[in-house]
Amino acid sequence: MALLLLGEAAMRIWGSTSLSLAAPSDVALALWRGIADASLLLATSDTLITAGAGLAIGGLIGLTLGILFGLVTTVDRLMEVSVEMIRPIPSVAILPIAMLVFGFGFRMEIAIVAFSCIWPMMLLVRSAMAGIEPRLLEVARTLRLSTWQQLCKIVLPAALPRIIVAFRLAAAMALVVAVTVEIAVNPLGLGYGILVAQQGLQPAVMLAYLVWTGLLGWAMNALLSFAQHRLLGRAAMVGVIA
């Protein structure tokens, strides 16, 4: 709060010739106007649709691969080189390919977000599989449970805290990548609103979009954290500590 007041005073007293700064009060006013005329809410819905769809697709793929690699050592070793070659590729680097395949719009952005979400889910879920107590799997084999029964009754419940942590990390990445793609090439969502405001020399609007994006990310994380603790109770701390 003190920094906001200091920034407000500095902007009002000395002013600024910068095209990227605005007084906090002007940013708050621009934020209110964006909410009042629904332009900000419409951009938010576009971003959340693409981020959510990409998170769902990439998260499911990452979860599946993580379980497979974590439980089947042979497959993990065979795919290690391929995974380590593809995983470091920045999501933005596949923009040209995604544009050629999907064109502009939701599908292109969803594909890139999904690609970025696969890796944190896969790596953390694979680690969660490796952390399962071997005795649990021995008991499952002793009871002659099928592979599907072992997965549902032993593997997933034991790894659930870490899986949820992986999902939270992937959700944060999904929002960041979605906004980045919108700034770079895709004419929709919060990222495009930031770009248009910057090109229109409207620093207050640009910063309002940035503040709103930050608040949105905080709200998503708070909601997922609340759901994690409600679902798992004390067991939620296992995933955080690990």
N, C-alpha and C positions, 0 to 999 in steps of 0.2 A: 504494500500500500504506500509506504514511504517513497519507494522508487517511482510509482505512478504519479504521486503528487509532485515529486521533484521534476519528473519529465513534463508534466502539465505546466508547471511554473516556468521551466526553461523555454518551452515552446511559445508560451504566451508573452514572456518578457523579451526574449532575444529573437524569437522567430526562427525560421529555418528556410534556407533556399533548397534544401534537399527534396528530391522528388520521391523519396522512399520513406520519409518520416512524417508523422502526423501526431498531433496532441492526443493523449488518451481519451479526452472528452469527444474529440472528433471521431475517433475510432469507435467509441461506444455508440455515438449517434449513427454512424454508418451501419453498425451492426444491428441496431434497432430498426433502421429503415429497411435493411435487407430482410429481416424477419417479418416486418409489417407488410411489405409488398410481396412476400412469399418467394422472392427470387433466391434467397439464401436457402430456404427450405427445399425448393425444387432442386437446386444444385446438390444439396445434401442427400436427397433421395436418389439422385443419379449415382453419386459416389457410393452410397451404401449398397445399392443394388449390385453394382459391379464388384465392389469389395466383398460383399457377402457371398455372391455366387462364386467368385474366384476362390474364396476361403473354403467354401463347401467342397468344391471340386478338388482343389489342391490338397485340402486337409484329408479328404477321403483317400486320395491316392497316396499321400505321405503316410497315413496311418496303415494302409495295407502293406506298403513296401517296408515300413518300419517293423511291423509284426513278422513279415516274411523273413527279412534279413536278420532279425533278432532271434528267431527261433530255428531257422535253417542255416547253420553255419556254412555249409557248402555253397549255397546261393549267395550268401554275404561275401564270401571270398571271391567268387566268380564275378560278381558285379562291382567289387570295390573300385577297380580302376576306372570303369565307366562312370560310376557315380562321382568319383573324385575329379574326373575330367569335366563333367557337366555342371556340378554343383557350384563352382566358383564363378560361372558366367553371370554377370550382372543382369538383372531382369530387363533393364532398359536396353541392353545390347541385343535382345531378341525382337526389339520393336520392328525393324525392317521386315523380318520374316513374318511376324504376326500381321503386319499391315498387308503383305502380299497375300497371305492366306485368308484373312478375315475382313480386310478393309477397315475403314474407320467405324467406330461405334462401340456398342456394348461388348460384342463378341471378342473383338481384339483386346480390349482392356481386361475382360474376364480371363482370357487365355494367359495374359502376362501375369496377372495377380495369382492365378492358379499355379503357374510355374514357380513363382517366388515363395508360395506357401508350402510347396511340397517338401522342401529341404529341412526347414526347422522341425516340421512334424516328423519326417522320416528319421532324422538323426536322434531326436529326443525319444521317440517311441522305440527305436532300436536299442537305445541305451536303457530304456525302461524294461524292455524284454530281457536284457542281459542282467538286470538287477533283481529279477524274480528269484525267490528262494528255490533252489533246485529240488528240495524235498517236496515242495508242492507238486511239481511235475512228476516226481516219482510216485507220489500218492495217487495222482490222476492215472498214471499208467497201471498202478497196482489195482485200481478200481476198474480198469479196462474202459475208461471213458473214451469216447470217440474224439477225433481231432476237434470237431465243432464244439463238443461238450467241454473239452479242456480249454478251448479258447474263451467260451462264454462263462464258465464257472471258476476257472483258475487264473488264466492269463490276464484277461481284461480287468477283472476286479483288482488284482494285485498291482497292475500297472496304471490304474486309473488316475491316481494323483498326478503322476508325471505326464500322462497323456493330456490332462486338462491344462497343465502348465505349458505344454507344447502348443496347445490350441490357442492359449492366450498370447503367446509370442507370435504365432502365425497371424492372429487377428490384427495385432499392431502392425505387422509387416504388410498385411493386405491393405490397410488404410493408407500407409505411406506410399506404397507402390501405385495404388489407384490414383492418388492425387498427383504423383510424379508423372504418370502416363498422361493424365489430363493436361498437365502443364506443357508436356513435350509435344504431343500430337493429337490428342483426342478432344474435340470441341464439345465437352460436356462436363458437368460436375463442378466440384469446388476448385479443382486445379485450374480448370478453364476460367472460372471466375477470377482467380488470382491473376492469371495471365492477362485477361482483358482489362482489369483494373490497373495493372502495371503499365500496359501499353497505352491506356487512356489517361495516364498521369493522375491517378486517383489514389494516392498513398493511404488515405483513411480507409477506403473501401478494401484495398489490398490487405492492409493489416487487419481489418475486421474479418476477412475471410481466413487469414492465418490464425487469428485468435479463436475463431469458431472451430476451425479444424483441430486445434489443440484441445479445446473443450470437448469436442466429439471423441477424440482419442482417449481423453481422461475418463469420460463417461462410459465408453465401451469397456475399458479396463476395470473400472469400478464395478460395473454390472457383472462382468465375468468373474471377478474376484468374489463378489457377494454370492454368486451362484455356486462357485467352487466351495466356499465355506459352508453354505447351506446344504450342499449335496454330500460333502465328505466330513464336515465337522473338523475334529482335530487331525484327521488323516490328511487334510488338505496341506498341512504344514510339511508333510513328508516330501511332497513334490517340490515345495519351495526350497527346503533345506538341501534336498538332493540335487 
